[in-house]
Amino acid sequence: MKAPLFEFPSYQYQIGDWEFKKKGLLGRIKSSEFRRTKLQTFETDRQTNNKSYVRYLEEFLRPELFEFCQEAQVTCSMTDAWVVCYDKGDHQTVHNHRGWGFSGIIYVEFDPKVHTPTCFVAPWNDPRTDTTSLAFPSDVKEGTMFIAPSNCLHFVHPNQTRKRRTVIAFDLLPECPAHQSIKN
């Protein structure tokens, strides 16, 4: 009989009232200053937005974040958020966000016919083959929010089309006295 010792917790939600909310997000994103550094193969406002999305997104995502906190049995707060845009040929190398907590992705401009979702690297090799397993969230479309442990390695395949792929990434940390919590 199978007796699992560990699980890999990941969560996926479709953001309510997405078409209305998308307009507000795109308006906010358009006012951002995007940069591409020597090490980045994409454009981002992470270094220029001064965490200006954090409180906005906490309110914007309140129902979905509350549901996540209930399911994950955690009280947490958003500590950082930023936008990443991928034009043709842009991609993201393998990385993680930190050793603890959760990180999320909101697919803002995403065409499932031509774009691929973020690819996650299993935290351990397959014991039968000693190979690394890769996995993608399923049924991703605009308005999908995906949350996984921050320490999980992930990356984005090169964008093969001229159609821009835009995501908002964010970090959630379990509650500590220095942070406010996400509550309904």
C-alpha positions as CSV (number, residue, x, y, z in Angstrom):
1,M,0.0,0.0,0.0
2,K,1.2,3.5,-0.8
3,A,2.1,5.6,2.2
4,P,3.2,9.1,1.2
5,L,5.5,11.0,3.5
6,F,5.4,14.3,1.7
7,E,3.1,16.3,-0.6
8,F,3.8,19.2,-2.9
9,P,1.1,21.7,-2.3
10,S,0.0,23.9,-5.2
11,Y,-3.2,25.9,-5.7
12,Q,-5.0,27.2,-8.7
13,Y,-7.9,29.7,-8.9
14,Q,-9.7,31.6,-11.5
15,I,-10.0,35.3,-10.5
16,G,-13.6,36.4,-10.2
17,D,-14.9,39.2,-12.4
18,W,-11.8,38.9,-14.5
19,E,-12.7,41.0,-17.5
20,F,-13.4,44.0,-15.3
21,K,-10.4,43.5,-13.1
22,K,-8.1,42.9,-16.1
23,K,-8.8,46.5,-17.3
24,G,-7.8,47.9,-14.0
25,L,-4.6,45.9,-13.9
26,L,-3.6,46.8,-17.4
27,G,-4.2,50.5,-16.6
28,R,-1.9,50.2,-13.6
29,I,0.7,48.1,-15.6
30,K,0.8,50.7,-18.4
31,S,2.0,53.4,-16.0
32,S,4.9,51.2,-14.8
33,E,8.5,51.7,-15.8
34,F,9.9,48.4,-17.3
35,R,13.5,47.5,-17.6
36,R,15.6,44.7,-19.1
37,T,19.0,44.1,-17.5
38,K,21.9,42.1,-18.8
39,L,20.8,39.1,-16.6
40,Q,17.1,39.3,-17.5
41,T,15.7,37.8,-20.7
42,F,12.4,39.7,-20.2
43,E,11.0,43.1,-19.2
44,T,10.0,43.7,-15.6
45,D,9.1,46.6,-13.3
46,R,10.4,44.7,-10.2
47,Q,13.2,47.1,-9.7
48,T,11.1,50.2,-10.3
49,N,7.7,49.7,-8.8
50,N,8.7,50.2,-5.1
51,K,6.3,47.4,-4.2
52,S,3.4,49.6,-5.3
53,Y,1.3,46.5,-6.3
54,V,1.3,44.8,-2.9
55,R,-1.6,46.5,-1.1
56,Y,-3.5,46.9,-4.4
57,L,-3.2,43.2,-5.2
58,E,-4.1,42.1,-1.7
59,E,-7.4,44.0,-2.0
60,F,-7.9,43.0,-5.7
61,L,-7.4,39.3,-4.9
62,R,-9.0,39.2,-1.5
63,P,-11.6,36.4,-2.2
64,E,-9.0,34.2,-3.9
65,L,-6.3,34.8,-1.3
66,F,-8.8,34.1,1.5
67,E,-9.7,30.8,-0.2
68,F,-6.0,30.0,-0.6
69,C,-5.3,30.7,3.1
70,Q,-8.2,28.5,4.1
71,E,-7.1,25.6,1.9
72,A,-3.4,25.9,2.8
73,Q,-4.3,26.4,6.5
74,V,-2.0,29.4,6.7
75,T,-2.4,33.1,7.5
76,C,0.0,35.1,5.3
77,S,0.7,38.5,3.9
78,M,1.9,39.6,0.5
79,T,5.4,41.0,0.7
80,D,6.3,41.7,-2.9
81,A,4.6,41.9,-6.3
82,W,5.9,42.8,-9.8
83,V,5.0,42.5,-13.5
84,V,6.9,40.5,-16.1
85,C,6.4,40.8,-19.9
86,Y,7.7,38.4,-22.4
87,D,7.9,39.4,-26.0
88,K,9.0,37.1,-28.8
89,G,12.1,35.1,-27.8
90,D,11.9,36.2,-24.1
91,H,12.1,33.6,-21.4
92,Q,12.9,33.1,-17.7
93,T,15.7,30.9,-16.5
94,V,15.4,28.4,-13.7
95,H,15.0,30.1,-10.3
96,N,13.1,30.1,-7.1
97,H,11.9,33.0,-4.9
98,R,13.1,32.1,-1.3
99,G,13.4,29.1,1.0
100,W,10.0,29.4,2.6
101,G,6.5,30.8,2.0
102,F,4.5,30.7,-1.2
103,S,4.8,32.5,-4.5
104,G,2.1,33.1,-7.0
105,I,1.5,34.0,-10.7
106,I,-1.4,35.7,-12.3
107,Y,-1.7,35.3,-16.0
108,V,-2.8,38.7,-17.2
109,E,-2.1,38.5,-21.0
110,F,-2.0,34.9,-21.9
111,D,-3.2,33.0,-25.0
112,P,-3.2,29.2,-24.3
113,K,-3.0,28.5,-28.0
114,V,0.4,30.1,-28.3
115,H,1.9,30.6,-24.8
116,T,3.1,28.0,-22.3
117,P,2.4,28.3,-18.6
118,T,5.2,28.5,-16.1
119,C,7.1,25.2,-15.9
120,F,7.8,23.8,-12.4
121,V,10.7,21.5,-11.6
122,A,9.9,18.6,-9.1
123,P,11.8,19.1,-5.8
124,W,13.1,15.5,-6.0
125,N,14.1,13.1,-8.8
126,D,11.9,10.2,-9.8
127,P,13.2,7.3,-7.7
128,R,12.5,4.8,-10.5
129,T,14.4,6.6,-13.2
130,D,16.6,9.2,-11.5
131,T,15.1,11.8,-13.8
132,T,13.9,15.3,-13.1
133,S,10.2,15.8,-13.6
134,L,8.7,18.9,-15.0
135,A,5.1,20.0,-14.6
136,F,2.8,22.8,-15.8
137,P,-0.4,24.0,-14.2
138,S,-3.4,22.8,-16.2
139,D,-6.1,24.8,-17.9
140,V,-4.3,28.1,-17.6
141,K,-6.0,31.1,-19.2
142,E,-6.1,34.8,-18.6
143,G,-7.2,35.4,-15.0
144,T,-5.7,32.1,-13.7
145,M,-3.8,32.5,-10.4
146,F,-1.4,29.7,-9.5
147,I,0.4,29.5,-6.1
148,A,3.2,27.1,-5.1
149,P,5.9,26.9,-2.5
150,S,8.5,29.7,-3.0
151,N,11.4,27.3,-2.9
152,C,10.2,25.4,-5.9
153,L,12.4,25.8,-9.0
154,H,10.5,27.1,-12.0
155,F,11.1,28.8,-15.4
156,V,9.3,30.0,-18.6
157,H,10.0,28.6,-22.0
158,P,10.8,31.2,-24.8
159,N,7.8,33.0,-26.1
160,Q,7.5,31.7,-29.7
161,T,5.1,34.4,-30.9
162,R,4.8,38.2,-31.3
163,K,1.9,38.1,-28.9
164,R,3.0,39.4,-25.6
165,R,2.7,37.2,-22.5
166,T,2.2,39.3,-19.3
167,V,2.1,37.9,-15.7
168,I,2.1,39.4,-12.3
169,A,4.3,37.5,-9.8
170,F,4.0,37.8,-6.0
171,D,5.3,36.4,-2.8
172,L,3.3,35.4,0.3
173,L,4.9,34.8,3.7
174,P,3.3,33.1,6.7
175,E,2.1,35.6,9.2
176,C,4.7,37.1,11.6
177,P,4.2,40.1,13.9
178,A,5.8,42.5,11.4
179,H,3.1,41.8,8.7
180,Q,-0.6,42.3,8.4
181,S,-2.5,39.2,7.5
182,I,-4.9,38.5,4.6
183,K,-8.4,38.2,6.1
184,N,-11.9,38.2,4.6
